[in-house]
Amino acid sequence: MEDFANFNGGKKNTDGKKEDFMKEAASAAARYNGKNENELVGEIYARAAEGKKNGTLSNQEIDAFYRQIAPMLDGAKRKKLQKIVEKLKSI
């Protein structure tokens, strides 16, 4: 997942092959390894805001991202992610 446009939450690609969500998540985790929470949140926000502004990221895709990630977070982090989602959807 280089950006939100490439995130598919394990859905089938157009060529019909099933994406391995865990492999995709592990790759993203490795890329952000060593970053603190503020850096990570800032990177997520910046990439998503760019996608919203250039028309490659829809509110439905933001919601899908939230539904995939939220179950892996504790209550406080889920609440932070929800606030980010709300801000992004208003762009």
PDB file of N, CA, C and O in Angstrom:
ATOM      1  N   MET A   1       0.849  -1.171   0.000  1.00  0.00           N
ATOM      2  CA  MET A   1       0.000   0.000   0.000  1.00  0.00           C
ATOM      3  C   MET A   1       0.891   1.228   0.000  1.00  0.00           C
ATOM      4  O   MET A   1       1.387   1.629   1.053  1.00  0.00           O
ATOM      5  N   GLU A   2       1.100   1.821  -1.136  1.00  0.00           N
ATOM      6  CA  GLU A   2       1.889   3.028  -1.210  1.00  0.00           C
ATOM      7  C   GLU A   2       1.072   4.235  -0.795  1.00  0.00           C
ATOM      8  O   GLU A   2       1.623   5.200  -0.266  1.00  0.00           O
ATOM      9  N   ASP A   3      -0.222   4.201  -1.024  1.00  0.00           N
ATOM     10  CA  ASP A   3      -1.099   5.285  -0.631  1.00  0.00           C
ATOM     11  C   ASP A   3      -2.504   4.726  -0.483  1.00  0.00           C
ATOM     12  O   ASP A   3      -2.726   3.533  -0.688  1.00  0.00           O
ATOM     13  N   PHE A   4      -3.450   5.584  -0.129  1.00  0.00           N
ATOM     14  CA  PHE A   4      -4.804   5.107   0.083  1.00  0.00           C
ATOM     15  C   PHE A   4      -5.437   4.577  -1.195  1.00  0.00           C
ATOM     16  O   PHE A   4      -6.295   3.696  -1.141  1.00  0.00           O
ATOM     17  N   ALA A   5      -5.031   5.094  -2.321  1.00  0.00           N
ATOM     18  CA  ALA A   5      -5.593   4.620  -3.586  1.00  0.00           C
ATOM     19  C   ALA A   5      -5.246   3.158  -3.822  1.00  0.00           C
ATOM     20  O   ALA A   5      -5.989   2.450  -4.502  1.00  0.00           O
ATOM     21  N   ASN A   6      -4.125   2.695  -3.270  1.00  0.00           N
ATOM     22  CA  ASN A   6      -3.710   1.305  -3.449  1.00  0.00           C
ATOM     23  C   ASN A   6      -4.237   0.385  -2.367  1.00  0.00           C
ATOM     24  O   ASN A   6      -4.129  -0.834  -2.496  1.00  0.00           O
ATOM     25  N   PHE A   7      -4.809   0.941  -1.293  1.00  0.00           N
ATOM     26  CA  PHE A   7      -5.352   0.116  -0.216  1.00  0.00           C
ATOM     27  C   PHE A   7      -6.658  -0.493  -0.684  1.00  0.00           C
ATOM     28  O   PHE A   7      -7.564   0.217  -1.119  1.00  0.00           O
ATOM     29  N   ASN A   8      -6.752  -1.815  -0.594  1.00  0.00           N
ATOM     30  CA  ASN A   8      -7.994  -2.438  -1.025  1.00  0.00           C
ATOM     31  C   ASN A   8      -8.598  -3.343   0.037  1.00  0.00           C
ATOM     32  O   ASN A   8      -9.607  -4.000  -0.220  1.00  0.00           O
ATOM     33  N   GLY A   9      -8.018  -3.392   1.200  1.00  0.00           N
ATOM     34  CA  GLY A   9      -8.604  -4.146   2.292  1.00  0.00           C
ATOM     35  C   GLY A   9      -8.785  -5.621   2.008  1.00  0.00           C
ATOM     36  O   GLY A   9      -9.673  -6.253   2.580  1.00  0.00           O
ATOM     37  N   GLY A  10      -7.968  -6.179   1.143  1.00  0.00           N
ATOM     38  CA  GLY A  10      -8.061  -7.599   0.846  1.00  0.00           C
ATOM     39  C   GLY A  10      -9.054  -7.951  -0.241  1.00  0.00           C
ATOM     40  O   GLY A  10      -9.344  -9.129  -0.450  1.00  0.00           O
ATOM     41  N   LYS A  11      -9.585  -6.949  -0.943  1.00  0.00           N
ATOM     42  CA  LYS A  11     -10.532  -7.219  -2.019  1.00  0.00           C
ATOM     43  C   LYS A  11      -9.795  -7.733  -3.239  1.00  0.00           C
ATOM     44  O   LYS A  11      -8.574  -7.613  -3.333  1.00  0.00           O
ATOM     45  N   LYS A  12     -10.540  -8.304  -4.172  1.00  0.00           N
ATOM     46  CA  LYS A  12      -9.934  -8.810  -5.394  1.00  0.00           C
ATOM     47  C   LYS A  12      -9.464  -7.662  -6.268  1.00  0.00           C
ATOM     48  O   LYS A  12     -10.142  -6.642  -6.390  1.00  0.00           O
ATOM     49  N   ASN A  13      -8.307  -7.834  -6.870  1.00  0.00           N
ATOM     50  CA  ASN A  13      -7.818  -6.886  -7.853  1.00  0.00           C
ATOM     51  C   ASN A  13      -8.631  -7.035  -9.116  1.00  0.00           C
ATOM     52  O   ASN A  13      -9.429  -7.964  -9.243  1.00  0.00           O
ATOM     53  N   THR A  14      -8.432  -6.113 -10.063  1.00  0.00           N
ATOM     54  CA  THR A  14      -9.160  -6.203 -11.322  1.00  0.00           C
ATOM     55  C   THR A  14      -8.783  -7.448 -12.105  1.00  0.00           C
ATOM     56  O   THR A  14      -9.550  -7.914 -12.947  1.00  0.00           O
ATOM     57  N   ASP A  15      -7.581  -7.998 -11.824  1.00  0.00           N
ATOM     58  CA  ASP A  15      -7.192  -9.211 -12.540  1.00  0.00           C
ATOM     59  C   ASP A  15      -7.729 -10.471 -11.858  1.00  0.00           C
ATOM     60  O   ASP A  15      -7.439 -11.586 -12.293  1.00  0.00           O
ATOM     61  N   GLY A  16      -8.513 -10.293 -10.789  1.00  0.00           N
ATOM     62  CA  GLY A  16      -9.175 -11.418 -10.148  1.00  0.00           C
ATOM     63  C   GLY A  16      -8.381 -12.097  -9.055  1.00  0.00           C
ATOM     64  O   GLY A  16      -8.907 -13.003  -8.409  1.00  0.00           O
ATOM     65  N   LYS A  17      -7.137 -11.705  -8.812  1.00  0.00           N
ATOM     66  CA  LYS A  17      -6.329 -12.333  -7.767  1.00  0.00           C
ATOM     67  C   LYS A  17      -6.656 -11.720  -6.419  1.00  0.00           C
ATOM     68  O   LYS A  17      -6.834 -10.508  -6.301  1.00  0.00           O
ATOM     69  N   LYS A  18      -6.732 -12.556  -5.418  1.00  0.00           N
ATOM     70  CA  LYS A  18      -7.041 -12.108  -4.057  1.00  0.00           C
ATOM     71  C   LYS A  18      -5.800 -11.494  -3.420  1.00  0.00           C
ATOM     72  O   LYS A  18      -4.750 -12.132  -3.349  1.00  0.00           O
ATOM     73  N   GLU A  19      -5.927 -10.236  -2.952  1.00  0.00           N
ATOM     74  CA  GLU A  19      -4.826  -9.594  -2.238  1.00  0.00           C
ATOM     75  C   GLU A  19      -4.721 -10.200  -0.853  1.00  0.00           C
ATOM     76  O   GLU A  19      -5.732 -10.521  -0.228  1.00  0.00           O
ATOM     77  N   ASP A  20      -3.522 -10.353  -0.387  1.00  0.00           N
ATOM     78  CA  ASP A  20      -3.286 -10.865   0.953  1.00  0.00           C
ATOM     79  C   ASP A  20      -3.197  -9.675   1.895  1.00  0.00           C
ATOM     80  O   ASP A  20      -2.167  -9.005   1.966  1.00  0.00           O
ATOM     81  N   PHE A  21      -4.285  -9.416   2.618  1.00  0.00           N
ATOM     82  CA  PHE A  21      -4.355  -8.244   3.491  1.00  0.00           C
ATOM     83  C   PHE A  21      -3.240  -8.252   4.531  1.00  0.00           C
ATOM     84  O   PHE A  21      -2.667  -7.201   4.817  1.00  0.00           O
ATOM     85  N   MET A  22      -2.923  -9.390   5.092  1.00  0.00           N
ATOM     86  CA  MET A  22      -1.885  -9.446   6.112  1.00  0.00           C
ATOM     87  C   MET A  22      -0.517  -9.079   5.522  1.00  0.00           C
ATOM     88  O   MET A  22       0.284  -8.413   6.177  1.00  0.00           O
ATOM     89  N   LYS A  23      -0.260  -9.506   4.311  1.00  0.00           N
ATOM     90  CA  LYS A  23       1.001  -9.161   3.646  1.00  0.00           C
ATOM     91  C   LYS A  23       1.054  -7.655   3.396  1.00  0.00           C
ATOM     92  O   LYS A  23       2.083  -7.017   3.616  1.00  0.00           O
ATOM     93  N   GLU A  24      -0.050  -7.103   2.941  1.00  0.00           N
ATOM     94  CA  GLU A  24      -0.162  -5.674   2.694  1.00  0.00           C
ATOM     95  C   GLU A  24       0.042  -4.893   3.996  1.00  0.00           C
ATOM     96  O   GLU A  24       0.755  -3.890   4.012  1.00  0.00           O
ATOM     97  N   ALA A  25      -0.576  -5.345   5.075  1.00  0.00           N
ATOM     98  CA  ALA A  25      -0.452  -4.681   6.377  1.00  0.00           C
ATOM     99  C   ALA A  25       0.977  -4.787   6.903  1.00  0.00           C
ATOM    100  O   ALA A  25       1.502  -3.823   7.461  1.00  0.00           O
ATOM    101  N   ALA A  26       1.607  -5.941   6.732  1.00  0.00           N
ATOM    102  CA  ALA A  26       2.988  -6.125   7.194  1.00  0.00           C
ATOM    103  C   ALA A  26       3.942  -5.198   6.441  1.00  0.00           C
ATOM    104  O   ALA A  26       4.870  -4.640   7.027  1.00  0.00           O
ATOM    105  N   SER A  27       3.708  -5.042   5.159  1.00  0.00           N
ATOM    106  CA  SER A  27       4.526  -4.146   4.355  1.00  0.00           C
ATOM    107  C   SER A  27       4.380  -2.704   4.838  1.00  0.00           C
ATOM    108  O   SER A  27       5.369  -1.983   4.968  1.00  0.00           O
ATOM    109  N   ALA A  28       3.156  -2.295   5.098  1.00  0.00           N
ATOM    110  CA  ALA A  28       2.913  -0.937   5.599  1.00  0.00           C
ATOM    111  C   ALA A  28       3.540  -0.761   6.974  1.00  0.00           C
ATOM    112  O   ALA A  28       4.134   0.279   7.258  1.00  0.00           O
ATOM    113  N   ALA A  29       3.413  -1.762   7.821  1.00  0.00           N
ATOM    114  CA  ALA A  29       3.986  -1.684   9.169  1.00  0.00           C
ATOM    115  C   ALA A  29       5.506  -1.543   9.103  1.00  0.00           C
ATOM    116  O   ALA A  29       6.092  -0.781   9.871  1.00  0.00           O
ATOM    117  N   ALA A  30       6.135  -2.263   8.204  1.00  0.00           N
ATOM    118  CA  ALA A  30       7.590  -2.179   8.064  1.00  0.00           C
ATOM    119  C   ALA A  30       8.011  -0.790   7.602  1.00  0.00           C
ATOM    120  O   ALA A  30       9.026  -0.261   8.055  1.00  0.00           O
ATOM    121  N   ARG A  31       7.241  -0.207   6.711  1.00  0.00           N
ATOM    122  CA  ARG A  31       7.546   1.117   6.187  1.00  0.00           C
ATOM    123  C   ARG A  31       7.463   2.180   7.280  1.00  0.00           C
ATOM    124  O   ARG A  31       8.207   3.160   7.250  1.00  0.00           O
ATOM    125  N   TYR A  32       6.562   1.991   8.241  1.00  0.00           N
ATOM    126  CA  TYR A  32       6.367   2.976   9.296  1.00  0.00           C
ATOM    127  C   TYR A  32       7.033   2.583  10.603  1.00  0.00           C
ATOM    128  O   TYR A  32       6.861   3.264  11.614  1.00  0.00           O
ATOM    129  N   ASN A  33       7.787   1.501  10.597  1.00  0.00           N
ATOM    130  CA  ASN A  33       8.478   1.048  11.799  1.00  0.00           C
ATOM    131  C   ASN A  33       9.399   2.143  12.315  1.00  0.00           C
ATOM    132  O   ASN A  33      10.154   2.739  11.547  1.00  0.00           O
ATOM    133  N   GLY A  34       9.337   2.404  13.606  1.00  0.00           N
ATOM    134  CA  GLY A  34      10.196   3.410  14.229  1.00  0.00           C
ATOM    135  C   GLY A  34       9.580   4.789  14.296  1.00  0.00           C
ATOM    136  O   GLY A  34      10.108   5.666  14.980  1.00  0.00           O
ATOM    137  N   LYS A  35       8.472   5.004  13.599  1.00  0.00           N
ATOM    138  CA  LYS A  35       7.807   6.301  13.679  1.00  0.00           C
ATOM    139  C   LYS A  35       6.916   6.329  14.912  1.00  0.00           C
ATOM    140  O   LYS A  35       6.316   5.321  15.287  1.00  0.00           O
ATOM    141  N   ASN A  36       6.841   7.498  15.535  1.00  0.00           N
ATOM    142  CA  ASN A  36       5.948   7.606  16.686  1.00  0.00           C
ATOM    143  C   ASN A  36       4.511   7.823  16.204  1.00  0.00           C
ATOM    144  O   ASN A  36       4.259   7.980  15.009  1.00  0.00           O
ATOM    145  N   GLU A  37       3.598   7.829  17.136  1.00  0.00           N
ATOM    146  CA  GLU A  37       2.179   7.932  16.784  1.00  0.00           C
ATOM    147  C   GLU A  37       1.879   9.216  16.020  1.00  0.00           C
ATOM    148  O   GLU A  37       1.122   9.190  15.049  1.00  0.00           O
ATOM    149  N   ASN A  38       2.454  10.331  16.440  1.00  0.00           N
ATOM    150  CA  ASN A  38       2.195  11.601  15.757  1.00  0.00           C
ATOM    151  C   ASN A  38       2.708  11.583  14.317  1.00  0.00           C
ATOM    152  O   ASN A  38       2.053  12.108  13.417  1.00  0.00           O
ATOM    153  N   GLU A  39       3.865  10.986  14.102  1.00  0.00           N
ATOM    154  CA  GLU A  39       4.404  10.881  12.748  1.00  0.00           C
ATOM    155  C   GLU A  39       3.511   9.994  11.881  1.00  0.00           C
ATOM    156  O   GLU A  39       3.238  10.312  10.724  1.00  0.00           O
ATOM    157  N   LEU A  40       3.067   8.895  12.449  1.00  0.00           N
ATOM    158  CA  LEU A  40       2.210   7.962  11.719  1.00  0.00           C
ATOM    159  C   LEU A  40       0.880   8.612  11.362  1.00  0.00           C
ATOM    160  O   LEU A  40       0.429   8.524  10.220  1.00  0.00           O
ATOM    161  N   VAL A  41       0.257   9.261  12.330  1.00  0.00           N
ATOM    162  CA  VAL A  41      -1.026   9.925  12.081  1.00  0.00           C
ATOM    163  C   VAL A  41      -0.848  11.038  11.055  1.00  0.00           C
ATOM    164  O   VAL A  41      -1.690  11.215  10.174  1.00  0.00           O
ATOM    165  N   GLY A  42       0.243  11.783  11.169  1.00  0.00           N
ATOM    166  CA  GLY A  42       0.511  12.846  10.215  1.00  0.00           C
ATOM    167  C   GLY A  42       0.671  12.323   8.800  1.00  0.00           C
ATOM    168  O   GLY A  42       0.175  12.927   7.849  1.00  0.00           O
ATOM    169  N   GLU A  43       1.362  11.204   8.661  1.00  0.00           N
ATOM    170  CA  GLU A  43       1.560  10.594   7.346  1.00  0.00           C
ATOM    171  C   GLU A  43       0.238  10.096   6.763  1.00  0.00           C
ATOM    172  O   GLU A  43      -0.039  10.307   5.582  1.00  0.00           O
ATOM    173  N   ILE A  44      -0.568   9.446   7.576  1.00  0.00           N
ATOM    174  CA  ILE A  44      -1.882   8.972   7.116  1.00  0.00           C
ATOM    175  C   ILE A  44      -2.721  10.154   6.649  1.00  0.00           C
ATOM    176  O   ILE A  44      -3.318  10.126   5.573  1.00  0.00           O
ATOM    177  N   TYR A  45      -2.754  11.188   7.477  1.00  0.00           N
ATOM    178  CA  TYR A  45      -3.568  12.359   7.140  1.00  0.00           C
ATOM    179  C   TYR A  45      -3.079  13.025   5.854  1.00  0.00           C
ATOM    180  O   TYR A  45      -3.885  13.363   4.987  1.00  0.00           O
ATOM    181  N   ALA A  46      -1.773  13.215   5.728  1.00  0.00           N
ATOM    182  CA  ALA A  46      -1.221  13.881   4.550  1.00  0.00           C
ATOM    183  C   ALA A  46      -1.532  13.104   3.269  1.00  0.00           C
ATOM    184  O   ALA A  46      -1.929  13.694   2.264  1.00  0.00           O
ATOM    185  N   ARG A  47      -1.353  11.789   3.308  1.00  0.00           N
ATOM    186  CA  ARG A  47      -1.626  10.972   2.117  1.00  0.00           C
ATOM    187  C   ARG A  47      -3.113  10.985   1.767  1.00  0.00           C
ATOM    188  O   ARG A  47      -3.484  11.074   0.596  1.00  0.00           O
ATOM    189  N   ALA A  48      -3.947  10.896   2.778  1.00  0.00           N
ATOM    190  CA  ALA A  48      -5.387  10.887   2.521  1.00  0.00           C
ATOM    191  C   ALA A  48      -5.862  12.251   2.034  1.00  0.00           C
ATOM    192  O   ALA A  48      -6.688  12.325   1.124  1.00  0.00           O
ATOM    193  N   ALA A  49      -5.352  13.332   2.627  1.00  0.00           N
ATOM    194  CA  ALA A  49      -5.744  14.674   2.194  1.00  0.00           C
ATOM    195  C   ALA A  49      -5.336  14.899   0.743  1.00  0.00           C
ATOM    196  O   ALA A  49      -6.093  15.488  -0.029  1.00  0.00           O
ATOM    197  N   GLU A  50      -4.168  14.444   0.374  1.00  0.00           N
ATOM    198  CA  GLU A  50      -3.707  14.560  -1.015  1.00  0.00           C
ATOM    199  C   GLU A  50      -4.647  13.801  -1.950  1.00  0.00           C
ATOM    200  O   GLU A  50      -5.013  14.300  -3.014  1.00  0.00           O
ATOM    201  N   GLY A  51      -5.032  12.596  -1.546  1.00  0.00           N
ATOM    202  CA  GLY A  51      -5.956  11.806  -2.357  1.00  0.00           C
ATOM    203  C   GLY A  51      -7.312  12.459  -2.503  1.00  0.00           C
ATOM    204  O   GLY A  51      -7.909  12.426  -3.579  1.00  0.00           O
ATOM    205  N   LYS A  52      -7.804  13.055  -1.427  1.00  0.00           N
ATOM    206  CA  LYS A  52      -9.095  13.751  -1.492  1.00  0.00           C
ATOM    207  C   LYS A  52      -9.004  14.938  -2.444  1.00  0.00           C
ATOM    208  O   LYS A  52      -9.897  15.157  -3.263  1.00  0.00           O
ATOM    209  N   LYS A  53      -7.924  15.700  -2.332  1.00  0.00           N
ATOM    210  CA  LYS A  53      -7.779  16.905  -3.146  1.00  0.00           C
ATOM    211  C   LYS A  53      -7.612  16.595  -4.627  1.00  0.00           C
ATOM    212  O   LYS A  53      -8.098  17.344  -5.474  1.00  0.00           O
ATOM    213  N   ASN A  54      -6.931  15.502  -4.948  1.00  0.00           N
ATOM    214  CA  ASN A  54      -6.733  15.196  -6.368  1.00  0.00           C
ATOM    215  C   ASN A  54      -7.798  14.240  -6.918  1.00  0.00           C
ATOM    216  O   ASN A  54      -7.716  13.813  -8.069  1.00  0.00           O
ATOM    217  N   GLY A  55      -8.783  13.911  -6.103  1.00  0.00           N
ATOM    218  CA  GLY A  55      -9.922  13.134  -6.577  1.00  0.00           C
ATOM    219  C   GLY A  55      -9.715  11.633  -6.642  1.00  0.00           C
ATOM    220  O   GLY A  55     -10.529  10.930  -7.240  1.00  0.00           O
ATOM    221  N   THR A  56      -8.638  11.119  -6.037  1.00  0.00           N
ATOM    222  CA  THR A  56      -8.400   9.675  -6.089  1.00  0.00           C
ATOM    223  C   THR A  56      -8.844   8.953  -4.826  1.00  0.00           C
ATOM    224  O   THR A  56      -8.672   7.739  -4.719  1.00  0.00           O
ATOM    225  N   LEU A  57      -9.412   9.681  -3.866  1.00  0.00           N
ATOM    226  CA  LEU A  57      -9.874   9.069  -2.625  1.00  0.00           C
ATOM    227  C   LEU A  57     -11.271   9.585  -2.300  1.00  0.00           C
ATOM    228  O   LEU A  57     -11.485  10.791  -2.177  1.00  0.00           O
ATOM    229  N   SER A  58     -12.210   8.665  -2.164  1.00  0.00           N
ATOM    230  CA  SER A  58     -13.598   9.041  -1.875  1.00  0.00           C
ATOM    231  C   SER A  58     -13.908   8.827  -0.397  1.00  0.00           C
ATOM    232  O   SER A  58     -13.166   8.150   0.314  1.00  0.00           O
ATOM    233  N   ASN A  59     -14.999   9.406   0.046  1.00  0.00           N
ATOM    234  CA  ASN A  59     -15.449   9.195   1.421  1.00  0.00           C
ATOM    235  C   ASN A  59     -15.762   7.726   1.678  1.00  0.00           C
ATOM    236  O   ASN A  59     -15.549   7.234   2.786  1.00  0.00           O
ATOM    237  N   GLN A  60     -16.261   7.029   0.677  1.00  0.00           N
ATOM    238  CA  GLN A  60     -16.558   5.605   0.830  1.00  0.00           C
ATOM    239  C   GLN A  60     -15.271   4.814   1.058  1.00  0.00           C
ATOM    240  O   GLN A  60     -15.259   3.868   1.845  1.00  0.00           O
ATOM    241  N   GLU A  61     -14.196   5.192   0.381  1.00  0.00           N
ATOM    242  CA  GLU A  61     -12.917   4.514   0.577  1.00  0.00           C
ATOM    243  C   GLU A  61     -12.335   4.820   1.959  1.00  0.00           C
ATOM    244  O   GLU A  61     -11.717   3.958   2.583  1.00  0.00           O
ATOM    245  N   ILE A  62     -12.533   6.038   2.427  1.00  0.00           N
ATOM    246  CA  ILE A  62     -12.096   6.391   3.783  1.00  0.00           C
ATOM    247  C   ILE A  62     -12.851   5.548   4.802  1.00  0.00           C
ATOM    248  O   ILE A  62     -12.259   5.025   5.747  1.00  0.00           O
ATOM    249  N   ASP A  63     -14.158   5.418   4.607  1.00  0.00           N
ATOM    250  CA  ASP A  63     -14.967   4.587   5.512  1.00  0.00           C
ATOM    251  C   ASP A  63     -14.514   3.127   5.477  1.00  0.00           C
ATOM    252  O   ASP A  63     -14.459   2.470   6.517  1.00  0.00           O
ATOM    253  N   ALA A  64     -14.193   2.621   4.297  1.00  0.00           N
ATOM    254  CA  ALA A  64     -13.732   1.232   4.168  1.00  0.00           C
ATOM    255  C   ALA A  64     -12.407   1.045   4.898  1.00  0.00           C
ATOM    256  O   ALA A  64     -12.206   0.035   5.573  1.00  0.00           O
ATOM    257  N   PHE A  65     -11.506   2.013   4.768  1.00  0.00           N
ATOM    258  CA  PHE A  65     -10.229   1.964   5.482  1.00  0.00           C
ATOM    259  C   PHE A  65     -10.479   1.924   6.987  1.00  0.00           C
ATOM    260  O   PHE A  65      -9.872   1.128   7.704  1.00  0.00           O
ATOM    261  N   TYR A  66     -11.370   2.781   7.456  1.00  0.00           N
ATOM    262  CA  TYR A  66     -11.693   2.812   8.889  1.00  0.00           C
ATOM    263  C   TYR A  66     -12.234   1.459   9.356  1.00  0.00           C
ATOM    264  O   TYR A  66     -11.823   0.951  10.399  1.00  0.00           O
ATOM    265  N   ARG A  67     -13.150   0.882   8.591  1.00  0.00           N
ATOM    266  CA  ARG A  67     -13.738  -0.411   8.983  1.00  0.00           C
ATOM    267  C   ARG A  67     -12.698  -1.518   9.048  1.00  0.00           C
ATOM    268  O   ARG A  67     -12.824  -2.434   9.860  1.00  0.00           O
ATOM    269  N   GLN A  68     -11.669  -1.450   8.204  1.00  0.00           N
ATOM    270  CA  GLN A  68     -10.624  -2.465   8.209  1.00  0.00           C
ATOM    271  C   GLN A  68      -9.659  -2.290   9.375  1.00  0.00           C
ATOM    272  O   GLN A  68      -9.220  -3.272   9.973  1.00  0.00           O
ATOM    273  N   ILE A  69      -9.325  -1.036   9.700  1.00  0.00           N
ATOM    274  CA  ILE A  69      -8.304  -0.752  10.702  1.00  0.00           C
ATOM    275  C   ILE A  69      -8.862  -0.673  12.119  1.00  0.00           C
ATOM    276  O   ILE A  69      -8.209  -1.123  13.060  1.00  0.00           O
ATOM    277  N   ALA A  70     -10.045  -0.114  12.287  1.00  0.00           N
ATOM    278  CA  ALA A  70     -10.610   0.136  13.616  1.00  0.00           C
ATOM    279  C   ALA A  70     -10.633  -1.092  14.538  1.00  0.00           C
ATOM    280  O   ALA A  70     -10.327  -0.953  15.723  1.00  0.00           O
ATOM    281  N   PRO A  71     -10.979  -2.271  14.049  1.00  0.00           N
ATOM    282  CA  PRO A  71     -11.018  -3.425  14.964  1.00  0.00           C
ATOM    283  C   PRO A  71      -9.651  -3.789  15.562  1.00  0.00           C
ATOM    284  O   PRO A  71      -9.586  -4.489  16.573  1.00  0.00           O
ATOM    285  N   MET A  72      -8.566  -3.321  14.947  1.00  0.00           N
ATOM    286  CA  MET A  72      -7.229  -3.629  15.453  1.00  0.00           C
ATOM    287  C   MET A  72      -6.759  -2.631  16.512  1.00  0.00           C
ATOM    288  O   MET A  72      -5.694  -2.810  17.103  1.00  0.00           O
ATOM    289  N   LEU A  73      -7.545  -1.588  16.754  1.00  0.00           N
ATOM    290  CA  LEU A  73      -7.140  -0.523  17.663  1.00  0.00           C
ATOM    291  C   LEU A  73      -7.885  -0.602  18.987  1.00  0.00           C
ATOM    292  O   LEU A  73      -8.992  -1.135  19.067  1.00  0.00           O
ATOM    293  N   ASP A  74      -7.243  -0.051  20.039  1.00  0.00           N
ATOM    294  CA  ASP A  74      -7.951   0.066  21.309  1.00  0.00           C
ATOM    295  C   ASP A  74      -8.912   1.257  21.216  1.00  0.00           C
ATOM    296  O   ASP A  74      -8.897   1.995  20.231  1.00  0.00           O
ATOM    297  N   GLY A  75      -9.734   1.435  22.231  1.00  0.00           N
ATOM    298  CA  GLY A  75     -10.768   2.466  22.207  1.00  0.00           C
ATOM    299  C   GLY A  75     -10.248   3.868  21.959  1.00  0.00           C
ATOM    300  O   GLY A  75     -10.827   4.605  21.161  1.00  0.00           O
ATOM    301  N   ALA A  76      -9.163   4.255  22.628  1.00  0.00           N
ATOM    302  CA  ALA A  76      -8.620   5.608  22.484  1.00  0.00           C
ATOM    303  C   ALA A  76      -8.085   5.844  21.070  1.00  0.00           C
ATOM    304  O   ALA A  76      -8.320   6.900  20.483  1.00  0.00           O
ATOM    305  N   LYS A  77      -7.373   4.869  20.529  1.00  0.00           N
ATOM    306  CA  LYS A  77      -6.824   5.017  19.185  1.00  0.00           C
ATOM    307  C   LYS A  77      -7.933   4.968  18.133  1.00  0.00           C
ATOM    308  O   LYS A  77      -7.861   5.651  17.111  1.00  0.00           O
ATOM    309  N   ARG A  78      -8.947   4.165  18.391  1.00  0.00           N
ATOM    310  CA  ARG A  78     -10.079   4.112  17.466  1.00  0.00           C
ATOM    311  C   ARG A  78     -10.769   5.473  17.419  1.00  0.00           C
ATOM    312  O   ARG A  78     -11.187   5.929  16.355  1.00  0.00           O
ATOM    313  N   LYS A  79     -10.883   6.113  18.578  1.00  0.00           N
ATOM    314  CA  LYS A  79     -11.517   7.433  18.649  1.00  0.00           C
ATOM    315  C   LYS A  79     -10.679   8.465  17.885  1.00  0.00           C
ATOM    316  O   LYS A  79     -11.234   9.315  17.188  1.00  0.00           O
ATOM    317  N   LYS A  80      -9.355   8.398  18.010  1.00  0.00           N
ATOM    318  CA  LYS A  80      -8.473   9.308  17.261  1.00  0.00           C
ATOM    319  C   LYS A  80      -8.638   9.092  15.762  1.00  0.00           C
ATOM    320  O   LYS A  80      -8.727  10.050  14.994  1.00  0.00           O
ATOM    321  N   LEU A  81      -8.677   7.831  15.353  1.00  0.00           N
ATOM    322  CA  LEU A  81      -8.851   7.533  13.935  1.00  0.00           C
ATOM    323  C   LEU A  81     -10.193   8.051  13.439  1.00  0.00           C
ATOM    324  O   LEU A  81     -10.281   8.574  12.328  1.00  0.00           O
ATOM    325  N   GLN A  82     -11.231   7.915  14.240  1.00  0.00           N
ATOM    326  CA  GLN A  82     -12.553   8.408  13.851  1.00  0.00           C
ATOM    327  C   GLN A  82     -12.520   9.922  13.643  1.00  0.00           C
ATOM    328  O   GLN A  82     -13.149  10.427  12.714  1.00  0.00           O
ATOM    329  N   LYS A  83     -11.800  10.650  14.489  1.00  0.00           N
ATOM    330  CA  LYS A  83     -11.692  12.105  14.325  1.00  0.00           C
ATOM    331  C   LYS A  83     -10.960  12.454  13.034  1.00  0.00           C
ATOM    332  O   LYS A  83     -11.336  13.397  12.336  1.00  0.00           O
ATOM    333  N   ILE A  84      -9.916  11.693  12.719  1.00  0.00           N
ATOM    334  CA  ILE A  84      -9.180  11.918  11.475  1.00  0.00           C
ATOM    335  C   ILE A  84     -10.088  11.658  10.286  1.00  0.00           C
ATOM    336  O   ILE A  84     -10.088  12.425   9.323  1.00  0.00           O
ATOM    337  N   VAL A  85     -10.867  10.576  10.347  1.00  0.00           N
ATOM    338  CA  VAL A  85     -11.801  10.231   9.275  1.00  0.00           C
ATOM    339  C   VAL A  85     -12.802  11.368   9.069  1.00  0.00           C
ATOM    340  O   VAL A  85     -13.074  11.757   7.933  1.00  0.00           O
ATOM    341  N   GLU A  86     -13.339  11.890  10.146  1.00  0.00           N
ATOM    342  CA  GLU A  86     -14.309  12.980  10.034  1.00  0.00           C
ATOM    343  C   GLU A  86     -13.679  14.213   9.382  1.00  0.00           C
ATOM    344  O   GLU A  86     -14.301  14.852   8.534  1.00  0.00           O
ATOM    345  N   LYS A  87     -12.440  14.549   9.779  1.00  0.00           N
ATOM    346  CA  LYS A  87     -11.750  15.695   9.180  1.00  0.00           C
ATOM    347  C   LYS A  87     -11.516  15.472   7.690  1.00  0.00           C
ATOM    348  O   LYS A  87     -11.735  16.369   6.875  1.00  0.00           O
ATOM    349  N   LEU A  88     -11.072  14.272   7.345  1.00  0.00           N
ATOM    350  CA  LEU A  88     -10.780  13.965   5.938  1.00  0.00           C
ATOM    351  C   LEU A  88     -12.041  14.015   5.078  1.00  0.00           C
ATOM    352  O   LEU A  88     -12.013  14.501   3.948  1.00  0.00           O
ATOM    353  N   LYS A  89     -13.118  13.519   5.610  1.00  0.00           N
ATOM    354  CA  LYS A  89     -14.357  13.491   4.838  1.00  0.00           C
ATOM    355  C   LYS A  89     -14.905  14.894   4.598  1.00  0.00           C
ATOM    356  O   LYS A  89     -15.712  15.097   3.691  1.00  0.00           O
ATOM    357  N   SER A  90     -14.472  15.866   5.406  1.00  0.00           N
ATOM    358  CA  SER A  90     -14.956  17.241   5.225  1.00  0.00           C
ATOM    359  C   SER A  90     -14.105  18.037   4.225  1.00  0.00           C
ATOM    360  O   SER A  90     -14.436  19.177   3.899  1.00  0.00           O
ATOM    361  N   ILE A  91     -13.020  17.441   3.743  1.00  0.00           N
ATOM    362  CA  ILE A  91     -12.155  18.136   2.763  1.00  0.00           C
ATOM    363  C   ILE A  91     -12.855  18.180   1.417  1.00  0.00           C
ATOM    364  O   ILE A  91     -12.307  18.716   0.454  1.00  0.00           O
TER     365      ILE A  91
END
